[in-house]
Amino acid sequence: MSYLAQNTKYVPSGFRKLMYLNWPVAILLTAVACAGFIMLYSVAGGSSEPWMRTQIERFALGMALMITVAMAPIWFWRNMAVVSYGVAILLLVAVEFVGVERNGSQRWLDLGPMDLQPSELMKITLVMLMAAYYDWLPRNKTSRPLWVVIPVLMILAPTYLVLSQPDLGTSLLLLFGGAAMMFFAGVHWAYFATVIAGGVALVVAVFESRGTTWQILKDYQYRRIDTFLDPANDPLGAGYHITQAKIAFGSGGWTGRGFMQGTQSRLNFLPEKHTDFIFTTLAEEFGFIGASALLTLYVLIVGFCIVSAITNKDRFSSLLTLGIATAFFLYFAVNMAMVTGLAPVVGVPLPLVSYGGSAMLVLLIGFGLVQSAHVHKPR
């Protein structure tokens, strides 16, 4: 039985729950979203259409959902973990049959007013399920092989479904996020060392096999690796995105070209300027200072979540908060690494800044879970 289940006298009621919200996190989330509104206004050429107004409406809805989720007792969300995960799996399976295809990928379900991307929902429900699992599991069994295999299967099942869409970026986030949850729960480091060693050996084998009779990858896949390592090899083809992004970063300098003065975005050299590559637009217009300011906001959000998790005596609440914070960190870390050329372009949006409905709403629901854990923790 969890700590809160044994100490119900600590649970606040009524209007006091609003007072117990983690307001620094809520304010920082709003600040990041406002930066996104400004950039969407800029990339649209000084207009609230077609992106900024819709994004503001989605954020307002998301904040309402966050507060609603926060008001429900944390034990309710613990009990809903298995159901939520099961629903997300069914939605991923539905994508295989009735999903909407765009740009060669089948990732969305048409719900009428908006499209839902179930893989975004899975990032949150996977964290919920693993937090509930390790809250239920006695700590002395955490590293036993049988009890390690179960969460691994929890991670691999949705990862396979997402990878088949295909969506490499989200599948990697699921893998890393799930592994982080196992680490936070106290799984022995030897398991992680084994996986890392196997990954390094696989990478070495991939490069060593090139041009041999036992070549692991196809020739075109090796060309993609070459392009990632040196985009100048194909500046008008596979290396075009990252080449233009680097030009935007370089032209921004320390203070930027000025609001709505970015040539790469204004002249449409920069691809996906309102979604995946919006960070490069911000860096070009506001420079190193503006990019660093946004990164600081992200780090502060993660920091406040970590503090909340550390000070929470309930194991489920603590693991849930750490898991959501990790998912959020992976979001912006992978996007920033991607657009700066430090990681391959895998199609991961910048949280609360890139234009998109499913990602924003699901992320704010996730922070609603963080708020619920904070509101209902023992005081």
N, C-alpha and C positions, 0 to 999 in steps of 0.2 A: 504493500500500500504506500502511495506517495506521501510526502511530507504534508502537503496541503490537505489531503484527505483526512489526515489525523489531527489537523489543526484548523478546523473550519472557522474558529473564532477570529482568525486573522483576515478573513475575506471581507472587503469593504462592501457597502451597499449604497444604492441610490446615487445621488449627485456626487458623492465623495469619490466615485470611480473616475470621474472626469478630472478631479484634482490630482489623482494619483497617476494620471497618464505621464509617460516619459516625454514631457513637453520639449526638451532640447532636441530629441530625435524628430518630433513632428515639425518643429520650426526649421531644422536643417533639411528635411525632406522637401518642405515648401520652398526653401531657398534654391535647392537644386532644380526643382521643377520650374521655378521662375527663370532660371538661367536657360532652361530648355525653351520656354515660351519666347524669350528674347531671340534666341538663335533661329527658331522656326519662323519668326517674323522677318528676320534678316534674310534667310535663304529663299523666302517667298518674294523678295524684292520690296519689302516694306509693306506687307499686307498680312492681315490676320487670316486670310484664306490662301490656300486650302487647308493649312495644317495647324496654325496656332489656336484658333478658336476651338476646333475639335479637341485639341490636346488639353486645353483649359477645362473643357466640359468633362473630359475623362478623368482629369486629376481631381476635380471637385467630387465626382462620383466615387473615385478611389478613396479619397479622404473620408467620405461618409461611410464607406465600407470598412475602412480601417478602424474607425471609432466604434462602429457596430460590432465588429469582431472583438474589439478590446473589451467591450462591456460583458461579453459572455465569460463565465468562469473558465479558468484554464483546464479544469478537469473535464469540461465538456469537450474541448478540442482534443484532449488526450483520448477520450472515448470515441471520437469521430475519426481518428487517424486511419484505422483500417478501412473504413467506409470511403473516406476521401481518396485514399490510394487506389482502391478498387475502381472507383468511378473514373479516376484519371487513366487507369489502364484501359478501361472499356472505351474511353474517348480516343485514346491512341489507336486502338484496334479499329474504331469506326473511321478514323482518318484513312486507313488503308483501303476502305471500300467506298466511302462517300466524301472523301476529303476534297478540298478545292486546291487545284494545282496552279502555281505561279512560278515563273522563271525556272521551270524544270523541277520544282520541289512540291510535294503534296503534303502540306503541314497544317492546313486550316479546315475548320468546320464552319459552314455557312449557317449562322443563326438569325439571319434576317437583318436586324439593325447593325450588327457587327459580326466580324469573323472571330472565332475562338481558336487559339493555338494551344491544343492540349499539352504540348511539351512544356509550355511555360507553367501550366498548373502542376505538372509532375514535379518540377523543381521544389515546390513548397510541400506537396503531399508526401514526397519521399522523405523529406526532413521530418515531417510530423510522424510518419510511421517508424522511422529509425529511432527517434527520440522516445516514442512510446515503447518500442521494443527493448531498448536498453534501460528504460525505467522499470520495466517488468522483470528483466533478466537479473538474477543475483550477480553481484559484481565479481564473485569468485569464478563465474562461468564465462566471463566476457571473452577470454582468449582461448577457450577450448575449441578445437577444430569444428565440432558439430555446430556450435553456436556462432562461429565465424562464417560458416558456409551460408547460413540462413540470410543474414543481411547482404552478403555478396550477391545472392540470387535476387534479393529485393532491388538491388542496384542494376544488375545486368538485364533483367527483364524489360524495364522501360528504356534502358539504353539501346538495346537491340531494336525496339520498335521505332525509336526516334532516329536511329542511324539509318534505318531502311527508308526513311521519308524522301530523300536523305537530308540529314541535318547534323553535320559533324560538330558544329560549334556547341549546340545544346547537349548532344550526347557526351561530349567531353566535360561539360559543366556538371552533368549528372554524375559522371564517374568521379570527378574530383570532389564534388560536394558530398557524395556518399562516403568516399574514403575519409574525408575530414570528419564526418560524424563518427565513424568507427574509431578514429584517432582520439577524438574528444571523449568517447565513451571508455577509453582505456584499453583498447585492443593492443596486444604486445607489439613492440616495434619490429620484431623479427618478421612478421607478416608483411609489413610495408617495405622492409629492406629487401625481401625476396622478390616482391613485385617490381620494385625499382631496378634491381639487378637484372631481372628478366627483360624489362623494358629497354635498358641500356644494351643488353646483348642483342635484342631484336633490331635496334637501330643500327648497330655495328654490322649485323648480318645483312641488313638491307643494302647498306653502302658497299660492303665487300662482295655482294652477289652481282653487282651491276656488270653487265657484259659477259657473264659466265653462263654456263648451261643450266645452272640452278638459280637463275635470277628470280628474286622474290616478287618484285613489282613490275608492272608494265612500263614500256618506254615512256609513254606520255606522263605517267605518274612521276618518273624520275625527272622529266622536264619541268614539272610543277615544283619539285624540290629545288631544282636549279634556279627557277624564277624567284622562289622565296629567298634563297641565299643571295641572289644577285638579280634584282628586278630589271637592271639595265640590259640583261640578255634578251628581253622581249618587252621593250618599253611601250609598244603600241598594242600588245596583246595581253598575255597573262600578267605582266608586270605593270600594266597601265594604272590600275587603282592605287597601288602603293607608291608609284612614282609621282603621281599627281598629289597624293597626300603629303609626301615629303617636301614637295615644292611649296605647298600651302604652309607647312610648319616653318620652313626656312624663311619664307617671305614675311611671316608674322613678327619675327625678331623678338625683342624684349617686351614691347608695349603694343604691338599689333598695328595693322593698317588703319584701324578705326571701325566703328560700328557701320555695317553694311558697305564696307569698302574693300572687302576681300575679292580679289580678282578671280581666284580659282573657283569660287562658288558662284559669283555673279556671272561669270562667263561660261558656266557649266562645264568646266574642265574636271571638276571634282565629282566623281560618281557617288550616288546614294548620299547626297549632301544633307538630306533631312532625316536619315536613319543611321546606318552603320558608321558613316564618316562625318557625322556632325561635329565631333570633337576637333577635327582638323579645321573646320570652318571657324569654330570658336578660337582656336590657336592662331589662325591667320588674322582674325579681326581684333583680338585682345592680347595676342602675344603670349610669351612665356608667363607673364604675371597672371593673365586671365586663366590660362590652363592650370597653373599651380593653385589658383584660388578654388577652382572647381574640384581639383584633386583633394585639397584640404577639407572641403565640405564632405566629400565622400569618406575620407579617413576619420573625421570627427563622428560621423554616423556610426561607422563600425566600432569606434572607440567607446561610444556611449552604450552600444549594445553589449560589448564585452564586459563593461563595468556592471551592467544590469545582470548579466548572466553569472558573473562571479559572486555577486552579492545575493543571489537567489538560492535558498536552501532546498528548493524542490528540484529533484534531478531532471524530471521531464521538462520543466520550464527552462532550466539552465541549458540543457542540450538543445532544446528548440530554438532558443535565442541565439546560441552560438551557430547553429545550422543556418538560420535565416541570414545572420550577419555574414557567414562564409559565402552563401549563395550570392548575396549582394556584392561582396568583395570580388568574387570571381567574375561577375558581370562587368564591372567597370575595369578591372585589371586586364581581362582578356581583350576587351574592346580597345583600350588604350595601347596595349601591346600590339594589337593587330594593325591599327592605323598608323603606328610609328615604325612598322617594319620589324618589330621584335618577335612577332608570331605570325603564322600564316593567316590569310584572310578567310575567316570561317563564318562570318555572318552573325556576330553577336552585337546587339544594340547597346547603346550607352544608357544605363538605367535612368529613367525619369527625364532624360534630355532628348533622346531619339524619339521620333514620331512613331507611335504604335499604341494600340489599345490593349491587347491581351497582356503584353509584358508589364505595362504600367498598372493595370488593375490587379493582376495577380501579385505583383511585387508589393503593392500597398496592402493587400489582404495579408500577405506574409508579415508585414510590419504590424498589422493588426494583431497577429498572434504574438509578436514580440511585446506589444503593448498589453495584451491580456496577461502574459506572464509577469510583466512588471506591475500591473495594477493589482494582481491577486497574490503577489508574493508576501510572505510574512513580514510584518513590521512591528 
